[in-house]
Amino acid sequence: MEYMLETRRLTKRFGRGENAQLAVSDINLHVRQGRVYGLLGPNGAGKSTTLKMIAGMLHPTQGEIIFDGRPWTRDDLYEIGSLIEAAPLYPNLSARENLRVRTTMLGIPESRIDEVLHTVGLENTGKKRAGKFSMGMKQRLGIALALLARPKFLILDEPANGLDPIGIEDLRELIRSFARDGITVLVSSHILSEVQQVADDIGIIVGGRLAYEGELQPSQDLEALFMDVCRKEAQR
């Protein structure tokens, strides 16, 4: 079985000595190539910390990240797109201008701008400033920024935050389209019903530990599974 991403005993502590806080401990993820992997967990469980290490935003305290069959290096960031927390937008610039800044920084052909705007459905926003966008439009623009460099691997951290039901439905189809196009997607969310509809595999982090990982079956009751896993971890 081919994995686009594996983590081996991935661990992050903040601080030193007696004041050190363990955020995540011995995380072993297995993200299959071309699939959507849903990373679940209660608030504060360590999901975002784990994603930030994979995206190069935090340095692991220990452990290893394997990307596309080889040890992760910072050069792999050219093949990893990410939207973690708020989209890094310039509020006084239009969608196209925001994307042009990124293409200039990365040396990407400007022809990609029209392609990603079409992909996320923002091709008709014209000169409207990003600061005037709805939350859903900002999320879409953040995803467009993450797609510019044609990544093999896409990380989306709570992408449905602040979206209305229509926006969530559109996002759901967008995520599935990425997998159909061969992009591997790692998405974290607290909305279990949405993960149920987009994910092929799931991992559940509780208290900084990966308490469960497996393929998501169509008939599986994800909410019942999630509650059972959390309950068992609380009893450890």
N, C-alpha and C positions, 0 to 999 in steps of 0.2 A: 504493500500500500504506500502511495507517495504522499508525503506531507509537505505542504508549502512552509509550514512553521512548526517547530517543536521547541518547547522549553524544558530544560532539565534542572530540577531542583532550584528554580528561580526564586531568589529571596531578596527582600529589600528591608533594611533597617534604616530608620531616621535617627540621627543623633549618635552619641558615643557613650561608652561606659555604662554606668548605672541608669542613665537617663535615656538610653537607646530604646526606641519603640519599634517593634516588629510589625511591619505593614503586611507583608506577604511572606509565606514560608514554603519552600520546597514545591513550587508550582510546576507541574508536568503537563503541559498542554500538547495536544496532537491535532493540528488543523489540516484537514485533507485538502489537497490541491483542487481548485475549481469549485469548492463548496462554500456554503455559508455556515459559519460557526457562531453560535449564540453564547455569549459569556454572561451568566446570570449571577445574582447575589444580592443580599440586602445592602442598603446604604452603608458605606464605610467598610465593606467586606474586603476591599483591595482590588476591585476590578480596574479602576482607572490607573492605579499604581502599576498594575501588571501591563496594561496597554502602553503606558508612558515608557516603560522599560523597553518594550518591543519597538516603539517608535523612536527610540533614541533620546527621549526627553529626560529620562532618569537613568543613572548608572546602577546596575544591579550590585547589591552587596556581595552576592555569590550566586553561583549557578551559571547556566549556559543557555544561549539562544541559538537554535539551528534554523537558518533560513534557506529554503530551496536546496536542502541537502548539504549545506556547509555552515561552518561557524559564522554567526552574524558579525558583520563589520559595518562601520559607518557608511561605507560605499553602498551597502544594500539599501540605504535610505532613498536612493534614486529609484528604487523599484517598489517602495512602500509609500502609499498615500494615506494620509490620516486626517481625521476630524475629531479632535479630542477637546472637550469643553467648548468654549465659544469659538466660532469661526474667526480666523484672523483677518478681519475686513477693515478696509479704509472707508469710514462712513461717508466721507465727502466725495468718493469716487463712484462711478457707475459699476455695474457688474463687469462690463467689458474692460474698463480701466483697471479694476482690481486684478483681473486675470492678466492684463498686459504687464502689470508690475511683476507678477510672478514669472511670466515667460521671459522677461528681460533678465531677471535675476538668475534664472536657470538655463538660459540659452535655448529655450524651446521655441520652435517656429510659431509665429502668431496665428497660423492657420488652425492651430489647436483650439484657439479661443472659440471660434464658431462651432467647432465640433462638441466641446464640452458644454457650451451654453445650450445647444440643441439637446444633448443628452439629459440635462437636468431641467429642461423646459423653461429656460430664462432668456431665450433668444429675442423676445419682444419687449424687454424692459427698457430699451433705449437709453436715455440719459438720466433716468431716475437714479438718485444717489442711494447707495447701499444702506445708509443710515435710515432711510425712509421705507426700507423693505419690511414686510411682515416677518415673523419668526420663521415661518416655513420657507420663505424666499432666501433668508439669510442662511438657513441650513443647506438649501440647494446650492447656493453660491459657495459655501464652504466645501461641499462635496465636489463641485466643479474644480475648485482650486486643488483638491486632493487628486483629481483625475488627470490634471494637465500633463504630467510626465509619463502617462500610460503605465501606471503601476501594475505589477503582478498581484500585489497584495494591498487590500484596502482595510483600514481600521476606522470604525465608526463608534464613537463613545456616546451612548444615549442620544442617538440622532433624532428621536421622536420627541425630545423635550420641547414643550411649548407648542406643539403642533395640534391643529384641530383634527377632527376625524377624517376629513377629506385629505388633509396634508399627510396624515399617517398612512392612509391607503395608498396615496401616490408614492410615498417613500418606500412602502412595502414592495410595490412593483419595481421600483428603481433598483432596490437591493437584489431582487431576484434576477433582474436583467443583467446585472454585473456578473453574477455567477454563470448565466447563460453565455456571456461573452468571454468566459475563461478567467475572470478575475476572482481570486480567493478573497472572501470577506470575513472579517472578524468583527462582530457587532456586539456591544454590550447594551443591555437594556433592563429596566425594571418592569417593563410592560410584557408580562408573560404571554398574553394573547397574541401579540405581534411576533414575538420570537417563535411561537408555535407555528406561525404561518410562513416564516421565511427561512428558518434554520434547518440545516441537514443534521448537524451535530450540536451538542450543547455541553458546556461545562458550568458547574455551580461552585462558586467560591463563597465560603462561609468562614468568617473570622480569620481571613488571610490564608486559608487552606483550600486547595481544590478538593472539595468533598465528593464530587461526582463528575464523570465524563462519559459520554456515550452517544450513540446515534439516536436521533429523535424519530420515533415511529409515528406515522400519520394518526393512529388511533390513541396515542398516548395522552394521558391527562397530565399536562405539564405542571399545572398548578398543584395537583396532588403530589407529584414527584418533588417539586420544589419545597413544599411545606414539610414533606417527610424527611428530606435531606437536612433541612434546617433544624428540624426537631431532633434528629439523631445527633447532629453536631452539638446542639445545646446540652445534650446529655453526656457528652464525652468527658 
